[in-house]
Amino acid sequence: MSWVCYLLRCADDTLYCGISNDLGKRLAAHNAGEGAKYTRGRTPLQLVYAEPCADKSAALKRELKIKRMPRGDKLALCGVK
């Protein structure tokens, strides 16, 4: 199992950060309105960043670090200005 920390851009131009060990399945769940409560109603969603992590613990730590970043830093991380 490989873990990934990812950033999504929502239809309302907000960003959502999460982790998954099956990114394709998780993205499909988000876009179907079955993912996180935050992303429901904010579809369609666009994957803008994904970072592989060594394990679930590393993914959770990276997610927390990204969530604490200012929006500008998150956009820079995914190469969007």
DSSP file (Angstrom, degrees, kcal/mol; ACC not computed):
  #  RESIDUE AA STRUCTURE BP1 BP2  ACC     N-H-->O    O-->H-N    N-H-->O    O-->H-N    TCO  KAPPA ALPHA  PHI   PSI    X-CA   Y-CA   Z-CA
    1    1 A M              0   0    0      0, 0.0     2,-0.5     0, 0.0    21,-0.1   0.000 360.0 360.0 360.0 124.8    0.0    0.0    0.0
    2    2 A S        -     0   0    0     19,-0.4     2,-0.3    53,-0.1    52,-0.1  -0.921 360.0-144.0-108.7 134.7    1.4    3.4   -1.0
    3    3 A W  E     -A   53   0A   0     50,-0.9    50,-3.1    -2,-0.5     2,-0.4  -0.708  13.4-166.5 -98.9 147.5    0.0    6.5    0.7
    4    4 A V  E     -AB  52  20A   0     16,-2.5    16,-2.0    -2,-0.3     2,-0.5  -0.992  14.7-150.5-134.4 137.7   -0.4    9.8   -1.0
    5    5 A C  E     -AB  51  19A   0     46,-2.6    46,-2.9    -2,-0.4     2,-0.3  -0.932  32.3-178.2-102.3 133.1   -1.1   13.3    0.3
    6    6 A Y  E     -AB  50  18A   0     12,-2.9    12,-2.1    -2,-0.5     2,-0.4  -0.907  25.9-144.5-136.8 158.5   -3.1   15.4   -2.2
    7    7 A L  E     -AB  49  17A   0     42,-2.5    41,-2.5    -2,-0.3    42,-1.3  -0.985  15.8-164.7-121.5 133.9   -4.6   18.8   -2.9
    8    8 A L  E     -AB  47  16A   0      8,-2.9     8,-2.4    -2,-0.4     2,-0.6  -0.920  13.9-142.4-114.8 143.7   -7.9   19.3   -4.7
    9    9 A R  E     -AB  46  15A   0     37,-3.0    37,-2.3    -2,-0.4     6,-0.2  -0.937  24.9-146.5-101.7 122.7   -9.2   22.5   -6.2
   10   10 A C    >   -     0   0    0      4,-3.0     3,-2.1    -2,-0.6    33,-0.2  -0.381  26.4-104.2 -85.0 165.2  -13.0   22.7   -5.6
   11   11 A A  T 3  S+     0   0    0     31,-2.7    32,-0.1     1,-0.3    -1,-0.1   0.774 123.0  56.7 -60.1 -28.0  -15.5   24.4   -8.0
   12   12 A D  T 3  S-     0   0    0     30,-0.3    -1,-0.3     2,-0.1     3,-0.1   0.243 122.1-108.3 -89.1  14.2  -15.7   27.4   -5.6
   13   13 A D  S <  S+     0   0    0     -3,-2.1     2,-0.2     1,-0.3    -2,-0.1   0.604  77.8 131.0  70.1  16.3  -11.9   27.8   -5.9
   14   14 A T        -     0   0    0     28,-0.1    -4,-3.0     1,-0.0     2,-0.4  -0.525  53.7-124.0 -87.9 166.4  -11.2   26.6   -2.4
   15   15 A L  E     -B    9   0A   0     -6,-0.2     2,-0.4    -2,-0.2    -6,-0.2  -0.892  18.3-164.7-114.3 143.3   -8.5   23.9   -1.7
   16   16 A Y  E     -B    8   0A   0     -8,-2.4    -8,-2.9    -2,-0.4     2,-0.4  -0.995   4.5-160.0-126.7 131.5   -9.0   20.6    0.1
   17   17 A C  E     +B    7   0A   0     -2,-0.4     2,-0.3   -10,-0.2   -10,-0.2  -0.920  24.6 145.8-112.3 137.1   -6.1   18.5    1.4
   18   18 A G  E     -B    6   0A   0    -12,-2.1   -12,-2.9    -2,-0.4     2,-0.3  -0.913  35.0-123.7-153.5 179.6   -6.4   14.8    2.2
   19   19 A I  E     +B    5   0A   0     -2,-0.3     2,-0.3   -14,-0.2   -14,-0.2  -0.927  26.2 167.5-130.5 157.4   -4.6   11.5    2.2
   20   20 A S  E     -B    4   0A   0    -16,-2.0   -16,-2.5    -2,-0.3     3,-0.2  -0.984  37.6-147.5-162.0 155.8   -5.4    8.1    0.6
   21   21 A N  S    S+     0   0    0     -2,-0.3   -19,-0.4   -18,-0.2     2,-0.2   0.350 105.8  39.6-105.5   2.3   -3.9    4.8   -0.2
   22   22 A D     >  +     0   0    0    -18,-0.1     4,-2.3     1,-0.1    -1,-0.2  -0.653  69.9 179.0-145.7  84.5   -6.0    4.6   -3.4
   23   23 A L  H  > S+     0   0    0     -3,-0.2     4,-2.8     1,-0.2     5,-0.2   0.872  78.4  53.0 -61.0 -42.7   -6.0    8.0   -5.0
   24   24 A G  H  > S+     0   0    0      1,-0.2     4,-2.0     2,-0.2    -1,-0.2   0.923 112.3  44.9 -59.3 -45.4   -8.2    7.1   -8.0
   25   25 A K  H  > S+     0   0    0      1,-0.2     4,-2.0     2,-0.2    -1,-0.2   0.888 113.7  50.5 -65.7 -39.7  -10.9    5.6   -5.9
   26   26 A R  H  X S+     0   0    0     -4,-2.3     4,-2.5     2,-0.2    -2,-0.2   0.903 109.5  49.8 -67.3 -41.7  -10.8    8.5   -3.5
   27   27 A L  H  X S+     0   0    0     -4,-2.8     4,-2.6     1,-0.2     5,-0.2   0.906 110.1  51.2 -63.1 -41.2  -11.1   11.1   -6.2
   28   28 A A  H  X S+     0   0    0     -4,-2.0     4,-1.4    -5,-0.2     6,-0.2   0.902 110.1  49.8 -62.0 -40.6  -14.0    9.2   -7.7
   29   29 A A  H  <>S+     0   0    0     -4,-2.0     5,-2.8     2,-0.2     6,-0.9   0.923 110.8  49.4 -64.3 -44.3  -15.7    9.2   -4.3
   30   30 A H  H ><5S+     0   0    0     -4,-2.5     3,-1.6     4,-0.3     5,-0.3   0.947 112.7  46.7 -58.7 -49.0  -15.1   13.0   -3.8
   31   31 A N  H 3<5S+     0   0    0     -4,-2.6    -1,-0.2     1,-0.3    -2,-0.2   0.730 108.8  55.6 -69.5 -21.6  -16.6   13.8   -7.3
   32   32 A A  T 3<5S-     0   0    0     -4,-1.4    -1,-0.3    -5,-0.2    -2,-0.2   0.446 119.0-110.6 -86.8  -0.2  -19.5   11.5   -6.6
   33   33 A G  T < 5S+     0   0    0     -3,-1.6    -3,-0.2    -4,-0.3    -2,-0.1   0.652  96.3 103.4  80.8  15.3  -20.3   13.5   -3.4
   34   34 A E      < +     0   0    0     -5,-2.8    -4,-0.3    -6,-0.2    -5,-0.1   0.286  60.4  82.1-112.0   7.9  -19.3   10.5   -1.2
   35   35 A G  S    S-     0   0    0     -6,-0.9    -5,-0.1    -5,-0.3     5,-0.1   0.319  95.6 -17.7 -86.4-141.2  -15.9   11.8   -0.1
   36   36 A A    >>  -     0   0    0      1,-0.1     4,-1.0     3,-0.0     3,-0.6  -0.279  62.8-119.0 -64.2 149.3  -15.3   14.3    2.7
   37   37 A K  G >4 S+     0   0    0      1,-0.2     3,-0.5     2,-0.2    -1,-0.1   0.862 112.4  60.5 -57.2 -36.6  -18.1   16.4    3.9
   38   38 A Y  G 34 S+     0   0    0      1,-0.2    -1,-0.2     3,-0.1    -2,-0.0   0.875 104.7  47.1 -60.7 -38.9  -16.2   19.5    2.9
   39   39 A T  G X4 S+     0   0    0     -3,-0.6     3,-2.1     2,-0.1    -1,-0.2   0.649  84.6 106.6 -83.1 -14.5  -16.1   18.5   -0.8
   40   40 A R  T << S+     0   0    0     -4,-1.0    -9,-0.1    -3,-0.5   -10,-0.0  -0.465  91.8  14.0 -64.3 130.9  -19.7   17.6   -1.1
   41   41 A G  T 3  S+     0   0    0     -2,-0.2    -1,-0.3     1,-0.0    -2,-0.1   0.435 109.4  87.8  83.3  -2.1  -21.5   20.3   -3.1
   42   42 A R  S <  S+     0   0    0     -3,-2.1   -31,-2.7   -31,-0.1   -30,-0.3   0.075  73.3 166.2-113.4  22.5  -18.2   21.7   -4.2
   43   43 A T        +     0   0    0    -33,-0.2     2,-0.1   -32,-0.1   -33,-0.1  -0.479  38.8  62.5 -83.5 157.3  -17.9   19.5   -7.3
   44   44 A P  S    S-     0   0    0      0, 0.0     2,-0.3     0, 0.0   -33,-0.2   0.509  72.5-165.8 -77.7 154.6  -16.4   19.2   -9.8
   45   45 A L        -     0   0    0    -35,-0.2     2,-0.5    -2,-0.1   -35,-0.2  -0.833   8.6-153.8-110.7 146.5  -13.0   18.8   -8.2
   46   46 A Q  E     -A    9   0A   0    -37,-2.3   -37,-3.0    -2,-0.3     2,-0.5  -0.980  16.8-130.7-123.4 127.1   -9.6   19.0   -9.8
   47   47 A L  E     +A    8   0A   0     -2,-0.5   -39,-0.2   -39,-0.2     3,-0.1  -0.641  33.6 166.5 -72.5 121.4   -6.5   17.2   -8.5
   48   48 A V  E     +     0   0A   0    -41,-2.5     2,-0.3    -2,-0.5   -40,-0.2   0.561  60.9  17.6-113.9 -13.7   -3.8   19.9   -8.4
   49   49 A Y  E     +A    7   0A   0    -42,-1.3   -42,-2.5    30,-0.0     2,-0.3  -0.961  52.9 178.2-159.7 139.2   -1.1   18.2   -6.3
   50   50 A A  E     -A    6   0A   0     -2,-0.3   -44,-0.2   -44,-0.2   -46,-0.0  -0.981   6.0-172.6-143.7 133.1   -0.2   14.7   -5.2
   51   51 A E  E     -A    5   0A   0    -46,-2.9   -46,-2.6    -2,-0.3     2,-0.1  -0.980  22.1-130.7-129.3 118.4    2.8   13.7   -3.1
   52   52 A P  E     -A    4   0A   0      0, 0.0     2,-0.3     0, 0.0   -48,-0.2  -0.408  25.2-161.2 -67.0 143.7    3.8   10.1   -2.3
   53   53 A C  E     -A    3   0A   0    -50,-3.1   -50,-0.9     1,-0.1     3,-0.1  -0.913  25.7-123.1-126.8 153.9    4.5    9.3    1.3
   54   54 A A  S    S-     0   0    0     -2,-0.3     2,-0.3   -52,-0.1    -1,-0.1   0.866  85.9 -21.2 -64.5 -39.3    6.3    6.4    2.9
   55   55 A D  S  > S-     0   0    0    -53,-0.1     4,-2.2     1,-0.1     5,-0.2  -0.914  78.0 -79.9-159.1-179.3    3.4    5.3    5.1
   56   56 A K  H  > S+     0   0    0     -2,-0.3     4,-2.6     1,-0.2     5,-0.2   0.888 124.8  53.9 -61.9 -39.9    0.1    6.4    6.6
   57   57 A S  H  > S+     0   0    0      1,-0.2     4,-2.1     2,-0.2    -1,-0.2   0.922 109.8  46.7 -61.1 -45.0    1.9    8.2    9.5
   58   58 A A  H  > S+     0   0    0      1,-0.2     4,-2.4     2,-0.2    -1,-0.2   0.883 112.1  51.8 -64.4 -38.8    4.1   10.2    7.1
   59   59 A A  H  X S+     0   0    0     -4,-2.2     4,-2.6     2,-0.2    -2,-0.2   0.912 109.5  48.9 -64.5 -43.4    1.0   11.1    5.0
   60   60 A L  H  X S+     0   0    0     -4,-2.6     4,-2.2     2,-0.2    -2,-0.2   0.900 111.9  49.0 -63.2 -41.4   -0.9   12.3    8.0
   61   61 A K  H  X S+     0   0    0     -4,-2.1     4,-2.0     2,-0.2    -2,-0.2   0.911 112.8  47.1 -64.9 -42.2    2.0   14.5    9.1
   62   62 A R  H  X S+     0   0    0     -4,-2.4     4,-2.6     2,-0.2    -2,-0.2   0.901 110.0  53.7 -66.2 -40.6    2.4   15.9    5.6
   63   63 A E  H  X S+     0   0    0     -4,-2.6     4,-2.7     1,-0.2    -2,-0.2   0.927 109.5  48.1 -58.3 -46.3   -1.3   16.6    5.4
   64   64 A L  H  X S+     0   0    0     -4,-2.2     4,-1.4     1,-0.2    -1,-0.2   0.902 111.3  50.5 -62.4 -41.8   -1.2   18.5    8.7
   65   65 A K  H  < S+     0   0    0     -4,-2.0     4,-0.4     1,-0.2    -1,-0.2   0.918 113.0  45.7 -63.2 -43.6    1.8   20.5    7.5
   66   66 A I  H >< S+     0   0    0     -4,-2.6     3,-1.5     1,-0.2    -2,-0.2   0.909 108.9  55.5 -66.5 -42.0    0.0   21.4    4.3
   67   67 A K  H 3< S+     0   0    0     -4,-2.7    -1,-0.2     1,-0.3    -2,-0.2   0.798 105.8  53.1 -62.0 -27.8   -3.2   22.3    6.0
   68   68 A R  T 3< S+     0   0    0     -4,-1.4    -1,-0.3    -5,-0.2    -2,-0.2   0.565  90.0 101.1 -83.9  -8.9   -1.4   24.8    8.2
   69   69 A M  S <  S-     0   0    0     -3,-1.5     2,-0.1    -4,-0.4    -3,-0.0  -0.426  82.2-106.3 -73.5 149.1    0.2   26.6    5.2
   70   70 A P    >>  -     0   0    0      0, 0.0     4,-1.8     0, 0.0     3,-0.6  -0.386  35.9-106.3 -66.3 157.0   -1.3   29.9    3.9
   71   71 A R  H 3> S+     0   0    0      1,-0.2     4,-2.5     2,-0.2     5,-0.2   0.872 119.2  57.0 -54.5 -42.0   -3.2   29.6    0.7
   72   72 A G  H 3> S+     0   0    0      1,-0.2     4,-2.1     2,-0.2    -1,-0.2   0.878 106.5  49.1 -59.7 -38.9   -0.5   31.2   -1.3
   73   73 A D  H <> S+     0   0    0     -3,-0.6     4,-2.0     2,-0.2    -1,-0.2   0.865 109.7  51.9 -68.5 -36.4    2.0   28.6   -0.2
   74   74 A K  H  X S+     0   0    0     -4,-1.8     4,-1.5     2,-0.2    -2,-0.2   0.916 110.4  48.3 -65.2 -42.5   -0.4   25.8   -1.1
   75   75 A L  H  <>S+     0   0    0     -4,-2.5     5,-3.0     1,-0.2     4,-0.3   0.893 111.1  50.5 -64.7 -39.6   -0.9   27.3   -4.6
   76   76 A A  H ><5S+     0   0    0     -4,-2.1     3,-1.0     3,-0.2    -1,-0.2   0.871 105.0  58.5 -64.6 -36.8    2.9   27.6   -5.0
   77   77 A L  H 3<5S+     0   0    0     -4,-2.0    -1,-0.2     1,-0.3    -2,-0.2   0.879 111.9  39.5 -60.0 -39.5    3.3   24.0   -4.0
   78   78 A C  T 3<5S-     0   0    0     -4,-1.5    -1,-0.3     2,-0.2    -2,-0.2   0.350 118.2-110.0 -95.5   6.7    1.1   22.8   -6.8
   79   79 A G  T < 5S+     0   0    0     -3,-1.0     2,-0.4    -4,-0.3    -3,-0.2   0.710  75.5 129.2  78.1  20.9    2.5   25.3   -9.3
   80   80 A V      <       0   0    0     -5,-3.0    -1,-0.3    -6,-0.2    -2,-0.2  -0.890 360.0 360.0-109.4 139.4   -0.6   27.6   -9.5
   81   81 A K              0   0    0     -2,-0.4    -1,-0.1    -3,-0.1    -5,-0.1   0.405 360.0 360.0-110.0 360.0   -0.3   31.3   -9.1
